[in-house]
Amino acid sequence: MKTINKILMALIVVTLISCSDDNPLTDSGQNNNNNNNEPTYNLDALQGDWIRVGGNNPNNEGMVVKVTNDKAKILDPVASGFLVDDIKWKTIEAIDEENYNHLELGSDLNYYNGTIEFGVDDTLRISVGSSGPGSVQKWIRQ
């Protein structure tokens, strides 16, 4: 009986030791903080000032925004009709290292679903889920 107890205790110890609470880095180098073993991504690449240089609404070219955390405030609205400190992009969420979802402030002052693609050339390409002027945008880091 003592031998069986020793074997059971050894199995329990081995089982406890083999269980790990480690949080290894994923292939992308990002910390894996969720329970599905999917990598999580941050918004670090988007932080800073951006100037609009293209798109399908030329009146908004030259607009400058500052991304801080998960939103972008307008610093220079140019001829867009927006005001300084309006929130142009909000609830920015990283999908992967290059793609983000967000809400985009439209010229009618309503928010629309949009996507941001971060290019290796420090360029943002934005697509807004609403047709019309401003649904396609190109931004570069200022």
C-alpha positions as CSV (number, residue, x, y, z in Angstrom):
1,M,0.0,0.0,0.0
2,K,2.9,2.4,0.8
3,T,4.4,1.8,-2.6
4,I,1.1,2.7,-4.3
5,N,0.8,5.9,-2.2
6,K,4.4,6.8,-3.2
7,I,3.6,6.2,-6.9
8,L,0.5,8.3,-6.7
9,M,2.3,11.1,-4.9
10,A,5.1,11.0,-7.6
11,L,2.5,11.2,-10.4
12,I,0.8,14.2,-8.7
13,V,4.1,16.0,-8.3
14,V,5.1,15.3,-11.9
15,T,1.7,16.6,-13.1
16,L,1.9,19.8,-11.1
17,I,5.5,20.5,-12.3
18,S,4.5,19.9,-15.9
19,C,1.6,22.4,-15.7
20,S,2.9,25.8,-16.6
21,D,1.4,29.3,-16.3
22,D,4.1,30.7,-18.6
23,N,3.0,33.2,-21.3
24,P,5.4,32.5,-24.2
25,L,6.0,35.0,-27.0
26,T,4.2,34.1,-30.3
27,D,5.9,34.1,-33.7
28,S,5.1,37.7,-34.1
29,G,7.0,38.7,-30.9
30,Q,3.8,39.9,-29.2
31,N,2.7,38.7,-25.8
32,N,-0.1,36.1,-25.9
33,N,-2.5,37.3,-23.2
34,N,-5.7,35.6,-24.2
35,N,-7.1,32.1,-23.5
36,N,-7.3,31.0,-27.2
37,N,-3.5,30.9,-27.9
38,E,-4.0,33.7,-30.4
39,P,-1.5,36.5,-30.6
40,T,-2.5,39.9,-29.4
41,Y,-1.3,43.1,-31.0
42,N,-0.9,46.7,-29.9
43,L,-1.3,50.2,-31.5
44,D,2.3,51.4,-31.1
45,A,2.9,51.7,-34.8
46,L,0.0,54.2,-35.2
47,Q,1.0,56.6,-32.4
48,G,2.0,60.1,-33.5
49,D,1.1,62.7,-36.0
50,W,-0.3,61.9,-39.5
51,I,-1.1,64.1,-42.5
52,R,-3.6,63.2,-45.1
53,V,-2.0,63.1,-48.6
54,G,-4.6,61.4,-50.8
55,G,-8.0,59.8,-51.2
56,N,-11.3,60.4,-52.8
57,N,-12.0,63.7,-51.1
58,P,-9.4,66.4,-52.1
59,N,-10.9,69.0,-49.6
60,N,-9.5,66.9,-46.7
61,E,-5.9,66.6,-48.1
62,G,-3.5,68.3,-45.7
63,M,-5.6,67.4,-42.6
64,V,-3.4,66.5,-39.6
65,V,-4.3,64.1,-36.8
66,K,-2.5,63.0,-33.7
67,V,-3.0,59.3,-32.7
68,T,-2.9,58.8,-28.9
69,N,-3.8,55.4,-27.6
70,D,-6.9,54.2,-29.5
71,K,-8.1,57.6,-31.0
72,A,-7.0,60.3,-33.4
73,K,-7.7,64.0,-32.7
74,I,-7.7,66.5,-35.4
75,L,-4.8,69.0,-35.1
76,D,-5.4,70.8,-38.4
77,P,-8.8,70.4,-40.1
78,V,-7.8,72.4,-43.3
79,A,-10.9,72.9,-45.4
80,S,-12.7,69.7,-44.2
81,G,-15.4,71.3,-42.1
82,F,-14.2,69.5,-39.0
83,L,-12.9,71.3,-35.9
84,V,-9.6,71.2,-34.0
85,D,-9.8,68.4,-31.4
86,D,-12.7,66.5,-33.1
87,I,-12.1,62.8,-32.8
88,K,-11.5,61.6,-36.4
89,W,-10.8,58.0,-35.5
90,K,-11.9,56.2,-32.3
91,T,-11.9,52.8,-30.8
92,I,-8.9,51.7,-33.0
93,E,-8.4,48.0,-32.5
94,A,-5.4,46.0,-33.8
95,I,-6.3,42.9,-35.9
96,D,-2.7,42.0,-36.7
97,E,0.6,43.9,-37.1
98,E,-0.6,45.8,-40.2
99,N,-4.4,45.9,-40.0
100,Y,-6.8,47.8,-37.6
101,N,-10.5,48.3,-37.3
102,H,-11.8,51.7,-36.1
103,L,-14.7,54.1,-36.2
104,E,-14.3,57.0,-38.7
105,L,-15.9,60.4,-38.3
106,G,-17.7,61.3,-41.5
107,S,-18.4,64.7,-42.9
108,D,-22.0,64.3,-41.6
109,L,-20.5,64.0,-38.1
110,N,-21.6,60.4,-37.8
111,Y,-19.1,57.5,-37.2
112,Y,-18.7,54.7,-39.7
113,N,-16.8,51.4,-39.5
114,G,-13.5,51.6,-41.2
115,T,-10.2,49.8,-41.6
116,I,-6.6,51.0,-41.4
117,E,-3.8,49.3,-43.2
118,F,-0.3,50.2,-42.0
119,G,2.3,49.9,-44.7
120,V,6.0,49.3,-44.3
121,D,6.6,52.7,-45.9
122,D,5.0,54.4,-42.9
123,T,1.8,54.9,-44.9
124,L,-1.8,54.4,-43.6
125,R,-4.5,53.4,-46.1
126,I,-8.0,53.8,-44.8
127,S,-11.2,52.3,-46.2
128,V,-14.5,53.4,-44.7
129,G,-17.6,51.2,-44.9
130,S,-19.7,54.0,-46.4
131,S,-19.5,55.0,-50.1
132,G,-18.8,58.5,-51.1
133,P,-16.1,61.1,-50.6
134,G,-13.7,60.2,-47.9
135,S,-14.2,56.4,-48.1
136,V,-10.7,56.0,-49.4
137,Q,-7.8,57.8,-47.7
138,K,-4.0,57.9,-47.6
139,W,-2.0,59.3,-44.7
140,I,1.8,59.6,-44.1
141,R,3.6,60.2,-40.8
142,Q,4.3,63.9,-40.3
